[in-house]
Amino acid sequence: MQCNNVTTNPKGLLQLQGSLSSMMSSLYYNPKVAELMNTSMGQYLNGHPFLALAVLVFGAMATVPIGLFLAFATITFIGATVGFILLEVFLLSLGGVSLLCVLSALAILAILVSLVLGACYITSSNVLNFYYSQRVSRYRVTRLAPATNITVMEQDSLTEKKMMMMKKPKGSPRFKKLQRQ
């Protein structure tokens, strides 16, 4: 029985070696592999098969951690982007509300200032109208200049006499003379 096993093992090994050799030749003649093997690194790895195997095993084993790291980096980037967008939306909303409050306060302040300035304007115009109406009442309109639309005013003698009566004391001879006219 043992003798039988010994004879079948080399046959299986020979078959395995043949299939591996055909697979290696097809891989070796692949254009991308042939390009890699023509480089200095490919020549070095061809001369040192154990090192080539170690690089191949390392590359195969490193794919899982590298894949996990890239997935973590992608998820973190997406989360940070979404968080940043949400933070920006929150900050812009907060800034918009603050701007709305400031502009509302400025509108109220502008209304109050315009009310105060309007009251000052109305008061000063009434005071000036009262003052100048007393000065203008001494004059009467006599004619309009035809070409210029300018009003020509001459001093009214009756108004002037009335003003003088108010200014002079009642006991003066001139006041009595004005009263008789």
C-alpha positions as CSV (number, residue, x, y, z in Angstrom):
1,M,0.0,0.0,0.0
2,Q,2.7,2.3,0.8
3,C,4.4,1.4,-2.3
4,N,1.3,2.4,-4.3
5,N,1.2,5.9,-2.6
6,V,4.7,6.6,-3.4
7,T,4.2,6.0,-7.1
8,T,1.0,8.2,-7.2
9,N,2.5,11.1,-5.4
10,P,5.1,11.9,-8.0
11,K,2.5,11.7,-10.7
12,G,0.3,14.2,-8.9
13,L,3.3,16.4,-8.3
14,L,4.2,16.2,-11.9
15,Q,0.7,17.1,-12.9
16,L,0.7,20.1,-10.5
17,Q,4.1,21.2,-11.8
18,G,2.9,21.0,-15.3
19,S,-0.3,23.1,-14.7
20,L,1.7,25.6,-12.6
21,S,4.3,25.9,-15.4
22,S,1.6,26.5,-18.1
23,M,-0.1,29.1,-15.9
24,M,3.3,30.8,-15.2
25,S,4.2,30.8,-18.9
26,S,0.8,32.4,-19.8
27,L,1.3,34.9,-17.0
28,Y,4.9,35.6,-18.0
29,Y,4.0,36.3,-21.6
30,N,1.2,38.7,-20.6
31,P,2.2,42.1,-22.1
32,K,1.9,44.0,-18.8
33,V,4.0,41.3,-17.0
34,A,6.5,41.2,-19.8
35,E,6.9,45.0,-19.5
36,L,7.4,44.7,-15.7
37,M,9.9,41.9,-16.2
38,N,12.0,44.0,-18.6
39,T,12.6,46.6,-15.9
40,S,15.5,46.3,-13.5
41,M,13.2,45.5,-10.6
42,G,11.6,42.7,-12.6
43,Q,15.1,41.3,-13.5
44,Y,16.0,41.4,-9.8
45,L,12.8,39.6,-8.7
46,N,13.3,37.0,-11.4
47,G,16.7,36.2,-10.0
48,H,15.4,36.1,-6.4
49,P,12.2,34.0,-6.4
50,F,11.9,33.9,-2.6
51,L,11.9,37.7,-2.4
52,A,9.3,37.8,-5.3
53,L,7.1,35.4,-3.3
54,A,7.5,37.6,-0.2
55,V,6.5,40.7,-2.2
56,L,3.5,38.8,-3.7
57,V,2.3,37.6,-0.3
58,F,2.8,41.0,1.3
59,G,0.8,42.6,-1.5
60,A,-2.0,40.1,-1.1
61,M,-2.1,40.5,2.7
62,A,-1.9,44.3,2.5
63,T,-5.0,44.6,0.4
64,V,-7.5,44.1,3.3
65,P,-6.0,46.7,5.7
66,I,-5.5,49.2,2.8
67,G,-9.1,48.6,1.7
68,L,-10.3,49.1,5.2
69,F,-8.3,52.3,5.6
70,L,-9.6,53.7,2.3
71,A,-13.1,52.8,3.3
72,F,-12.6,54.6,6.7
73,A,-11.0,57.6,5.0
74,T,-13.9,57.8,2.5
75,I,-16.6,57.5,5.2
76,T,-14.8,60.1,7.3
77,F,-14.5,62.4,4.4
78,I,-18.2,62.1,3.5
79,G,-19.1,62.6,7.2
80,A,-16.9,65.6,7.5
81,T,-18.3,67.1,4.3
82,V,-21.9,66.6,5.5
83,G,-21.0,67.9,8.9
84,F,-19.3,70.9,7.4
85,I,-22.3,71.6,5.2
86,L,-24.6,71.3,8.1
87,L,-22.3,73.6,10.2
88,E,-22.2,76.1,7.4
89,V,-26.0,76.0,7.0
90,F,-26.4,76.5,10.8
91,L,-23.9,79.4,10.8
92,L,-25.4,81.0,7.8
93,S,-28.9,80.7,9.3
94,L,-27.6,82.2,12.6
95,G,-25.9,85.0,10.6
96,G,-29.0,85.7,8.6
97,V,-31.2,85.9,11.8
98,S,-28.6,88.3,13.3
99,L,-28.6,90.4,10.2
100,L,-32.4,90.5,10.2
101,C,-32.4,91.7,13.8
102,V,-29.8,94.4,13.2
103,L,-31.6,95.6,10.1
104,S,-34.9,95.7,12.0
105,A,-33.3,97.7,14.7
106,L,-31.8,100.1,12.1
107,A,-35.2,100.5,10.5
108,I,-36.8,101.4,13.8
109,L,-34.0,103.8,14.6
110,A,-34.3,105.4,11.1
111,I,-38.1,105.9,11.7
112,L,-37.4,107.5,15.1
113,V,-34.7,109.8,13.7
114,S,-36.9,110.8,10.8
115,L,-39.7,111.6,13.2
116,V,-37.4,113.8,15.3
117,L,-36.0,115.5,12.2
118,G,-39.5,116.0,10.8
119,A,-40.7,117.5,14.1
120,C,-37.7,119.8,14.1
121,Y,-38.4,120.8,10.5
122,I,-42.0,121.5,11.2
123,T,-41.3,123.5,14.3
124,S,-38.5,125.5,12.7
125,S,-40.6,126.2,9.6
126,N,-43.5,127.4,11.7
127,V,-41.3,129.6,13.8
128,L,-39.7,131.1,10.6
129,N,-43.1,131.5,9.0
130,F,-44.4,133.3,12.1
131,Y,-41.4,135.6,12.2
132,Y,-41.4,136.4,8.5
133,S,-45.2,136.8,8.3
134,Q,-44.9,139.7,10.7
135,R,-42.2,141.3,8.6
136,V,-43.9,140.7,5.3
137,S,-47.3,142.1,6.6
138,R,-45.7,145.6,6.5
139,Y,-45.5,145.3,2.7
140,R,-48.3,145.0,0.2
141,V,-48.3,143.7,-3.3
142,T,-48.5,146.6,-5.8
143,R,-47.9,145.1,-9.2
144,L,-46.3,142.1,-10.9
145,A,-43.5,142.7,-13.2
146,P,-44.8,141.2,-16.5
147,A,-41.7,139.6,-18.0
148,T,-40.1,138.2,-14.9
149,N,-43.0,137.0,-12.7
150,I,-41.3,138.9,-9.8
151,T,-43.6,140.4,-7.2
152,V,-42.8,144.0,-6.4
153,M,-43.6,144.9,-2.9
154,E,-43.8,148.4,-1.5
155,Q,-44.1,149.3,2.1
156,D,-47.7,149.9,3.1
157,S,-48.1,153.2,4.9
158,L,-51.1,152.0,6.9
159,T,-49.3,149.0,8.1
160,E,-46.2,151.0,8.9
161,K,-48.4,153.5,10.9
162,K,-49.9,150.6,12.8
163,M,-46.5,149.2,13.6
164,M,-45.3,152.5,14.8
165,M,-48.3,153.0,17.0
166,M,-47.5,149.7,18.7
167,K,-43.9,150.8,19.3
168,K,-44.5,154.3,20.6
169,P,-45.8,155.1,24.0
170,K,-49.4,156.2,24.1
171,G,-48.7,159.6,25.5
172,S,-46.4,160.9,22.7
173,P,-47.6,163.7,20.4
174,R,-46.9,161.7,17.3
175,F,-49.1,158.8,18.6
176,K,-52.0,161.2,19.1
177,K,-51.5,162.6,15.6
178,L,-51.6,159.1,14.1
179,Q,-54.8,158.3,16.1
180,R,-56.6,161.3,14.5
181,Q,-55.9,160.2,11.0
